[in-house]
Amino acid sequence: MALAITEQNYEETIASGLPVVIDFWAEWCGPCKAVSPIVEAIAEEKADVMNVGKLNVDEQMEIAQRYRVVSIPTLILFKGGEVAALSVGAAGKEELLARIEPSL
């Protein structure tokens, strides 16, 4: 299951030992709702190689602005606390993994 990312756990989460994928989303976003089960599946399947979190851009605007997230869903892979890969827009599981896995 993906971890809910907030201002309180954000820094600790991206600095963890494993790479971290954060799904920037919003409740009102249709494409975000379509991608959500895919993100959850990736979180379960790839738990041994990466952590996965979900960040609600309406509730955590400051973090979203820090990474200039203007379109959602946006998935950002953090490795060693730094942005390693970025995926903008809805996509299927295979495509999302193809965008993220090379940077693991």
C-alpha contacts under 8 A as a table, 3 or more apart, distances in Angstrom:
res1	aa1	res2	aa2	distance
1	M	40	E	5.70
1	M	41	A	7.96
1	M	43	A	5.85
1	M	44	E	6.14
1	M	52	V	7.80
2	A	39	V	7.58
2	A	40	E	5.92
2	A	43	A	5.82
2	A	51	N	7.64
2	A	52	V	5.05
2	A	53	G	4.67
2	A	54	K	6.25
3	L	52	V	6.37
3	L	53	G	4.33
3	L	54	K	6.10
4	A	53	G	5.67
4	A	54	K	5.10
4	A	55	L	6.18
5	I	8	Q	7.96
5	I	9	N	6.20
5	I	10	Y	5.75
5	I	13	T	7.95
5	I	22	I	7.93
5	I	53	G	5.90
5	I	54	K	5.66
5	I	55	L	4.93
5	I	56	N	7.77
6	T	9	N	5.52
6	T	10	Y	5.65
6	T	55	L	6.77
6	T	60	Q	6.43
7	E	10	Y	5.32
7	E	11	E	7.70
7	E	60	Q	6.88
7	E	63	I	7.42
8	Q	11	E	7.70
9	N	12	E	5.47
9	N	13	T	5.98
10	Y	13	T	5.14
10	Y	14	I	6.35
11	E	14	I	5.53
11	E	15	A	6.18
12	E	15	A	5.26
12	E	16	S	6.29
13	T	16	S	5.39
13	T	20	V	7.38
14	I	19	P	7.46
14	I	20	V	6.00
14	I	78	F	6.18
14	I	79	K	7.43
14	I	80	G	7.24
14	I	81	G	5.03
14	I	82	E	7.98
15	A	80	G	6.02
15	A	81	G	4.93
16	S	19	P	7.35
16	S	20	V	7.84
16	S	80	G	7.60
16	S	81	G	7.91
17	G	80	G	7.38
18	L	49	V	6.49
18	L	50	M	5.19
18	L	51	N	6.43
18	L	79	K	7.34
18	L	80	G	8.00
19	P	49	V	7.27
19	P	50	M	4.90
19	P	51	N	6.31
19	P	77	L	6.87
19	P	78	F	5.65
19	P	79	K	4.59
19	P	80	G	6.91
19	P	104	L	6.76
20	V	50	M	5.53
20	V	51	N	4.66
20	V	52	V	5.58
20	V	53	G	7.32
20	V	77	L	5.59
20	V	78	F	5.09
20	V	79	K	6.55
21	V	50	M	7.26
21	V	51	N	6.31
21	V	52	V	4.78
21	V	53	G	6.20
21	V	75	L	6.44
21	V	76	I	5.49
21	V	77	L	4.30
21	V	78	F	6.21
22	I	52	V	5.83
22	I	53	G	4.63
22	I	54	K	5.40
22	I	55	L	6.63
22	I	75	L	5.49
22	I	76	I	5.35
22	I	77	L	6.51
22	I	78	F	7.92
23	D	39	V	7.55
23	D	52	V	7.71
23	D	53	G	6.15
23	D	54	K	4.60
23	D	55	L	5.95
23	D	73	P	6.72
23	D	74	T	5.88
23	D	75	L	4.48
23	D	76	I	6.73
24	F	54	K	6.08
24	F	55	L	4.86
24	F	56	N	6.02
24	F	57	V	6.10
24	F	64	A	7.32
24	F	69	V	7.76
24	F	72	I	6.38
24	F	73	P	5.64
24	F	74	T	5.14
24	F	75	L	6.08
24	F	76	I	7.94
25	W	29	C	7.12
25	W	32	C	5.67
25	W	54	K	7.11
25	W	55	L	6.17
25	W	56	N	5.11
25	W	57	V	5.84
25	W	72	I	5.70
25	W	73	P	5.13
25	W	74	T	7.05
26	A	29	C	5.40
26	A	32	C	6.77
26	A	56	N	5.21
26	A	57	V	5.82
26	A	58	D	6.33
26	A	72	I	7.61
26	A	73	P	7.97
27	E	32	C	7.68
27	E	33	K	7.51
27	E	56	N	7.57
29	C	32	C	5.19
29	C	33	K	6.46
29	C	72	I	7.50
29	C	73	P	7.94
30	G	33	K	5.16
30	G	34	A	6.44
31	P	34	A	4.97
31	P	35	V	6.25
31	P	72	I	7.71
31	P	73	P	6.73
31	P	89	G	7.49
31	P	90	A	5.65
32	C	35	V	5.13
32	C	36	S	5.99
32	C	72	I	6.76
32	C	73	P	5.17
32	C	90	A	7.01
33	K	36	S	5.16
33	K	37	P	7.67
34	A	37	P	6.90
34	A	38	I	7.78
34	A	90	A	7.40
35	V	38	I	5.22
35	V	39	V	6.21
35	V	73	P	7.68
35	V	90	A	6.06
35	V	91	A	7.02
35	V	92	G	7.53
36	S	39	V	5.11
36	S	40	E	6.26
37	P	40	E	5.00
37	P	41	A	6.15
38	I	41	A	5.04
38	I	42	I	6.19
38	I	92	G	7.34
38	I	93	K	5.85
39	V	42	I	5.08
39	V	43	A	6.13
39	V	52	V	7.72
39	V	93	K	7.91
40	E	43	A	4.98
40	E	44	E	6.43
41	A	44	E	5.25
41	A	45	E	6.09
42	I	45	E	5.07
42	I	46	K	5.68
42	I	47	A	7.90
42	I	52	V	7.86
42	I	93	K	7.71
43	A	46	K	5.57
43	A	47	A	5.67
43	A	50	M	7.74
43	A	51	N	6.63
43	A	52	V	5.29
44	E	47	A	5.42
45	E	48	D	7.89
46	K	49	V	5.52
46	K	50	M	5.94
46	K	51	N	7.68
47	A	50	M	5.44
47	A	51	N	5.95
47	A	52	V	7.90
55	L	60	Q	6.88
56	N	59	E	5.47
56	N	60	Q	5.96
57	V	60	Q	5.01
57	V	61	M	5.10
57	V	63	I	7.87
57	V	64	A	5.88
58	D	61	M	5.66
60	Q	63	I	5.79
60	Q	64	A	6.58
61	M	64	A	5.07
61	M	65	Q	6.00
62	E	65	Q	5.13
62	E	66	R	6.17
63	I	66	R	5.00
63	I	67	Y	6.74
64	A	67	Y	5.49
64	A	68	R	6.20
64	A	69	V	5.29
65	Q	68	R	4.69
65	Q	69	V	5.96
65	Q	70	V	7.97
66	R	69	V	7.80
69	V	72	I	7.29
69	V	74	T	7.04
71	S	74	T	6.59
71	S	88	V	6.85
71	S	89	G	7.18
72	I	88	V	6.68
72	I	89	G	6.09
73	P	88	V	6.12
73	P	89	G	5.22
73	P	90	A	6.28
74	T	86	L	7.20
74	T	87	S	5.61
74	T	88	V	4.40
74	T	89	G	6.06
75	L	86	L	5.80
75	L	87	S	5.02
75	L	88	V	6.42
76	I	83	V	6.72
76	I	84	A	7.56
76	I	85	A	5.82
76	I	86	L	4.60
76	I	87	S	6.42
77	L	83	V	5.87
77	L	84	A	5.44
77	L	85	A	4.97
77	L	86	L	6.30
77	L	100	I	6.74
77	L	103	S	7.94
78	F	81	G	5.52
78	F	82	E	5.13
78	F	83	V	4.55
78	F	84	A	5.44
78	F	85	A	7.25
79	K	82	E	5.36
79	K	83	V	6.40
79	K	84	A	5.86
79	K	104	L	7.44
83	V	86	L	7.63
84	A	103	S	6.04
84	A	104	L	7.98
85	A	99	R	7.32
85	A	100	I	6.02
85	A	103	S	6.28
86	L	99	R	7.45
86	L	100	I	7.34
87	S	96	L	7.16
87	S	99	R	6.47
87	S	100	I	7.56
91	A	95	E	6.04
91	A	96	L	6.05
92	G	95	E	5.39
92	G	96	L	6.16
93	K	96	L	5.18
93	K	97	L	6.13
94	E	97	L	5.20
94	E	98	A	6.06
95	E	98	A	4.92
95	E	99	R	6.27
96	L	99	R	5.16
96	L	100	I	6.33
97	L	100	I	5.06
97	L	101	E	5.47
98	A	101	E	5.75
98	A	102	P	6.92
99	R	102	P	6.95
100	I	103	S	5.85
100	I	104	L	6.95
101	E	104	L	5.17
